[in-house]
């Protein structure tokens, strides 16, 4: 395999980490014979993973959704508890390959390239980069930023070879939610005259509720993307079967959630990804454990490759002896409940009449010794506590999201809801 030979020959880390296993790997089917790497390797050995000392065009750090801010084993009481994030790299050649693929994806209807408004966020990976083909980068972290975005969306540009209007908006789900709510409450909404063809969201689970809401506000299809910021090109779009499919230069595997790391061919496990050259040459990632819990789906009628349905981060997923409660699916239940508090952007709260739009706020504890081992704690955000029947309805809906490790449903009560 070219990717493996390239990494072992030119990367000090992989020469030590994989050199002894090279003779065992004859094809892609043998990847499972290699040891995995994780975020701890990327943080500690990221520089050693490089295959060149040439200056890259892009520096990035791991996103907060993947790593969190503090080490879980230490109290969050000082700067000494901060995690040690990893730095990832990308070369100009790798970026150009990605640009070509992305523009082919966006600009299918005519010879003109699409203009893409990319909302960047410091809470979902930080990248320092040159301009990208057709991309207009902007933050959304103050009211002025929103005014800037409005101006961009209604401007008629005249760049050679590009559509005159922005037709695509892309960003992390929370940023896109924020933008949609600003537009929804904007008294000048009609003057925007949006001419969008698609909105692309990533970073968090896009629920059916928010998919419908975003499509209504933006008046165009909303495409859900799965990806990890550490790996260039590790981006999968959700297809009609409901699952996500990785591009052909990314090899997905699923391994068990326990320490054995055995291959999982059906059901629930942790996603492991390998990026192939030439799309990832500078800093190879071979059998990289994403910390993402996924459900496999190999029954897609359109794409023969393995499909995955992300269920949430492994560290945020409750796992029993033979069942799990995925955080993404629990969000799907709780985000619709009005008395469950939601995260909001404080700087914009005045524009929303304090209507929350963000992720639901709750705590889940696992108590294996209890008859109802899954405890969901919610601090009610309304003056009146929800009725017993309303709480029972939430428990029932949350219970429907429990999964066996083989992907089947759990048909027994395991959840206790505590509202304070």
N, C-alpha and C positions, 0 to 999 in steps of 0.2 A: 504494500500500500504506500502510495506516494506521500500521503500525509504523515504516516508514522515514520517513514524513512527520513523525511525532511526534519521532523521534530527531533529525532534521536541524533541526527548528524549535526544539527546546528544549535540546539538548545541545551545548555548545561543541565537544566532541571530534568528534561525528558531523557537525556542520555543516562542519567543516574536512575530515574524513576521507571523507565520502560525498556532500557537497553537489554536487560536479561530476559525479557519476554518476547523480543522481536521474532525469534525463530518459531514461536508458537502460532503466530498470526499469519495465515495464508490468504485470508479474504475478510470481507466485512463481517461475515458470519462468525468470525473468531474474535471479534472485539471484546466479547464478554470475558475472555481470558486475561485481559489487561486489568490492572488495578484502577479504581476510580480516583478522581481528585475532587476536591470540594472548595468551598469559599475560603477555608482556612489555608489551603495551598496557594490560592491566588493571592491572598493577603500577604503570606509569608515569602512566597517564591515568585511573585509576579515578574520581577525583573529578570530572574534566571530563566523564565519560560521563553523569553524573547529569542528569536533565531537570528537577530541582527542588532547591531548597536547604532544603526542609522537613526536619525531623528524622525519620529513618526509625525503624521499630520494631525492626529487627534489623540488627546489624553482624555480619559474618562475615569470616574470613580464609581464604585458599586452603588446601587440605589438604596434608599432607605427601606423600600418595601422588601428588599431581599435580605438586608443585613440588620436593620434596626440601628438604633443609636448607641446602645449600651450592651456590654457583655452580660448575657443572661445569668451567669453564675455569681455576679457581684451586685451589691446594692447600688441603686441609681442615686448616688449622693455626692459625687465629685467628678471632676474631669478625668480622673484616673480610671473611671469605669467605662470610658468611651471605647467603642470597638476600634480595631485597627483596619480601616477599609483598604480595599485593593485598588490599584491603578491598572486600568486596561489601556491598550494602545491600538491604533489603526493607522495603516499607511495610506498614502494618496492612491495607490493602485487598488487597494481593497475598497476604499471609499468610492472610487470611480466604478468599480464592478457593481457595488450596491446601487449607486445612482442609476446606472444603466437599467438594472432590473426594475427598480422602482418607477422610473419614467416609462418603461414599457408597460408596466402594470397600470399606471394612471392614464397615459395618453394613448388609448386604444382606438379612439374614434376619428382622429384626424392627424395631420402631420404636425400640428402645433403642440408644443409641450405644455403640460399643465403647470400652473402656479399653485404652490402648496403652502398654506399658512401653518407653520409648525409652532405650537404653543409649548415653550420650554418651561421646565419646572426644576428648581433646585432640590425638590424632595423626591424626584424620581430619576436619579442619576445626574451627574454633572459632566458636561462635555465642553471642551474648549476647541473650537474648530473653525476652519475657513468656511466660506460660503458653499452651499450645496446647490446643485443644478436645479433651479426652479423653486427652491425652498426659501421662504421668508420667515426667519425666526423672530419670535417675540415672547416675552413673559406675560403673565397675567397675575400680577401680585399687588396691583394698586389700581384705583379708579382711572388714573391716567393711562395705564396700560390698556384698559378697556376702550378708552377713547381712541387710542392708537389703533387697536384692532378694528374698531368701527370704520375708521378712515380707510384702512387697508381693504376691508371687505367691499366698500362701495366705490373704490377707485377704479377707473378705467386706465389700465396700463397700456404701453405701446412698445414692449420689449420685443425685439426681433425673434421670431420663432416660437413665441409663447402666446397662450390665450390672453386676451386683454383683461379678464377678470379672474380673481381667485376662485377656483372651482373645488378645491379640496382643503379641508381643515383637519389637522392631525394633532393629537396630544394625549396626555394621560387622562384617564377617565375623570378624575376629580377636577382637572382643569377644564375639560369639555363640559362637565356638569355646571361648573361655575359660569362659563361663558353662556351656556344655554339659559341659565336662570337670569343672568344680566340682560340678555336679549328679551326674555319673556317679560321682564318688568320694565323694560325700556319704553318710555312714552313715544320715542322716535323709531320704534321697531319697524314700522312700515317703510320708512325712508331708507332703511338698509338695502332693500331690494336684493336680498340674497340670491345668488345664482350658483349655488353649490351643487356639485354632482355627487359628492360623498363626504362623509365625516368618518375619520378613522380614530378609534380609541384603543388604548392599551393601558397596562399597569395594574388594573383591577378587573374583577369580574363584572361584565356588563349584564345586568339582569334584564328580564323581559320587560319589567316596569319601566326601567330607564331607557331601554332600547326604543320603546314606543314613544316615550316622552321626548327623547332627543330627535327622533325622526319627525315628530310633529313640529317642533320648534325650528329645526333647520330645513325642513321641507325637502329632505333627500334621504337616501339610504345611509344607515350607520353601519360601518364594518367593524367588527370586533377583532382585535389582533392579540395574539399571544407572543410574547418575546421576552428575552432576558437582556439586560443592558450590558452584561459582561461579554457576550459573544456576538460578534458582528454577523449580521444576516440571520440570526436565530429568530426568525419572525414567521409565525404561522397565521394564516387567515382562517376564519371560521367559515365552513362551507355549509351547504344545505343539509347535510346529515347531522349538523350540530357540533361536530368535532372540529379540531384544528389539525391542519396538516403542515408539516415542516417542509421547507424547500428542499430540492434534491441534493444540495451541497451541505445539508445538516442531517446527520444520522441520529435518529431518536432510539432510545432503549427505555424500558421500564424495569426497575428492580424493586425488590421487596422493601418494605418500610423498616424492617428490623436490621440487625447488624450483619446478617448473612449476605445481604446484597445479591441474593439469587435472582435470576431472570424471572420476570413475570410476563406470561403470555396472554393472560386474561384477568380482568378485574383492575384492582387499585394498586398503585405503587408509586415510587419516586421516579421522576423523569431524569434521564441521563442523556446528554447531548455531546456529539462530536462534530466539530467543524472541519470541513475539508479544504485543502488548498485548491485553487489559488485565492479563494475568498477569505481565508484566514491563514496567513503565512507568518506574519511578524510575531504574534503571540498565540501559538496553537493552544486549543483547549480540546483535550482528548479524554473522553469518558468523564465529562464534567457533571457532577451532581448538582442539579438546579435547586434542590430543596423544595421543589414543587410537587405536590401530590396530584396525580392525574388518574383518570379512568380511561382505559383503552377502548377503542372502537375500531375494529377491523372490517366492519360490514358496510363501509361507504360504497354506494354504487357508482360514484364518479371518480374516486381516487383510490388506486389499489394499495397505496402505502398506509402504514399504521396511522390511525387518527387518535387524537388525545383530547380529553375534556379536562381542563385544569380545575381542580377542586379547592386550591388554597395552598398556602405555605405549610410545609411539614411541621414547622415550629408553632403554627397557629391552628393546627388540626387536632381535635380530640381523637385519640386512638385507644380503643379497648382491646380486649383479647382477640376479638373477631369482628370488630365493627369500627367505623370512624364517623365523625361528624365534621364534614368539611366546612371551613370558615366561609367560603364563597357561597355555598348553598344556604348556610344560616343567614348570611346577609340578605339573600333573596327573600327570606321570610320577614326579617325584622325591619327592612327599610320601608316597608309599606305601612308599618304600624305607627300611628301618629304619636303615641305616648312614649315611644322609644327615642331617646335623644340622638341627634345627628351632629356630625362635625360640620362646622360652618367656617367660612373665611371671615374673620372678625372685621377686616377693613371694608368688607362689602355688605355687612349685615344690615346697614341702614337702608340699602336699596331693596332688600327682600322683605321688608316688614317682619324681620326675624324669622322668616320661613326657612327651615333647615333643608339643605339639599344634599349633604355629604353622606359619608359612610355611617351606618348605625353604630352607636357606642354601647358596648356591653362587655361583660366578662364571662368566660366559660371556664368552669373547673371540672376536673375529672376525679371522681371519688369511687374507685373500684369496689370498695367495701360496702357501699350503700346499695339499697334495692334500686334506687334511681341514680345511677352513677354519674350522669351528666347534669351539672348544675349551671343554669344560665341566670346571671345576675343583671338586673336592669334598674337603673335609677330613673324612675318615672319623671317625665318632664312636663306633666300637666297637673293642675291643682287636684283633680279628682283621680283617684286610683282606678285602673281598669277593673271592670267587673270580673267575677270568677269565670263566667262563660267566655269572656273575651280572652282571659289568660289561658283558659283551656283550649281555645281555638289556636292560639299561638303555639302552645305545646304540641298540639296535634300536627300542625303544619311543620314544625321543626322536626318532629319525629319522623315525618315522611322523608326527610333529607338524610336520615341515618342510612349508611350503606355497609353491607358486608364487604370483606376484602375481595370477594369474587365479583363485586359489582351489584349484587342483588340487594333488595330492600330488607330492612330489619322490621319485622312485624311483632314488636313487643315494646311496651313502654319503658323508656330508659331516661327520660328527661324530667327534671324538676325546675320550674320557673320561680324565681324569687324576685318580686318587684318591691323596691324600697322607695 
